[in-house]
Amino acid sequence: MIFAGDFAQLPPPMGGESASLYGSCDGMFASNKRSQEMAMGKAIWHQVTTVVMLQQNMRQRTQTPNDEKFRTALFNICYKAATVADIKFLRSRVVGKRAASKLTDPDFRCMSIITGLNVHKDEYNRLGAIHFAEETGQELCVFYCDDKLSGAESTERAPRGRGAKSTVCFISDRLRQTLWSAVPSSSDKQIPPTLSICKGMPIMIRTNSVTELCITKGQEGTVYSWTSSIAAHSKPVLDVVFVQLVNPPADVDIAGLPHNVVPVVRTSTTTVCSLPDDTTVKVSRTQVEIAINFAMTDFASQGKT
């Protein structure tokens, strides 16, 4: 069997090493189905006999010499094998150095900031959206999700730090307002309760929809246009967001749309939301799964240039 994997990838953000294939405790206890599956997965993982290390990043087909130096340095760091040349190059990129770029350069105005925490990412994106609208002379259009209580059973392990399950039986107006006022990271699936967008704003697609059209999770782009309607809760909701892809792995041409513009439609996904009283509620959230992209977490940045 041949499969693709990343032996230097960071552990999953939810659960850390305890949720990864290479967890040291996997297989020690098998008191439930999930533990048994983890033990079997670890056993299969340890049957790998040959590892082929890929040296070319397909997202950097048009890379510059500096891009190649940066890629090589990051690759070596993953395996604790950084060279003197790697360290010298990375130090040359430190802000303030004469040879380094200046953060005040126009090229960095809408560049995404990599953060370590989701709450920081959410605040950077909120402020970035406001500043972008002001600088481009546009008005932010706010679109809301449509939440319904969900009774769907989840096979995923509950993330640490989540509170007890709420006893609510329906979504009242007060609860709906609470859900809308929350940040995207209050949902375990990172689905934004509201989206404040305008044309040209940097965004990131957050779902794998149509791979052959480059509508994949992590693909970056800008807002080209959208269609919307009024939901039963009397608030505007997005129907479709048309995204102008940025550096897609392949060119996309859809009849009736400009070059590299793709439609991202709203979907319904079961997600667990944290409430201010430290309880959680499981809802079926209907929203277009995109995220404002003035900042992203270190996990979301993996594999990007």
Secondary structure as GFF3:
##gff-version 3
##sequence-region A 1 305
A	DSSP	three_ten_helix	16	19	.	.	.	ID=ss1
A	DSSP	alpha_helix	33	45	.	.	.	ID=ss2
A	DSSP	three_ten_helix	58	60	.	.	.	ID=ss3
A	DSSP	alpha_helix	65	78	.	.	.	ID=ss4
A	DSSP	alpha_helix	84	92	.	.	.	ID=ss5
A	DSSP	three_ten_helix	106	108	.	.	.	ID=ss6
A	DSSP	beta_strand	113	115	.	.	.	ID=ss7
A	DSSP	alpha_helix	118	135	.	.	.	ID=ss8
A	DSSP	beta_strand	141	144	.	.	.	ID=ss9
A	DSSP	beta_strand	146	149	.	.	.	ID=ss10
A	DSSP	beta_strand	164	165	.	.	.	ID=ss11
A	DSSP	alpha_helix	173	181	.	.	.	ID=ss12
A	DSSP	three_ten_helix	184	186	.	.	.	ID=ss13
A	DSSP	beta_strand	194	197	.	.	.	ID=ss14
A	DSSP	beta_strand	202	205	.	.	.	ID=ss15
A	DSSP	three_ten_helix	211	213	.	.	.	ID=ss16
A	DSSP	beta_strand	220	230	.	.	.	ID=ss17
A	DSSP	beta_strand	236	245	.	.	.	ID=ss18
A	DSSP	beta_strand	261	274	.	.	.	ID=ss19
A	DSSP	beta_strand	279	288	.	.	.	ID=ss20
A	DSSP	beta_strand	290	292	.	.	.	ID=ss21
A	DSSP	beta_strand	295	297	.	.	.	ID=ss22
###
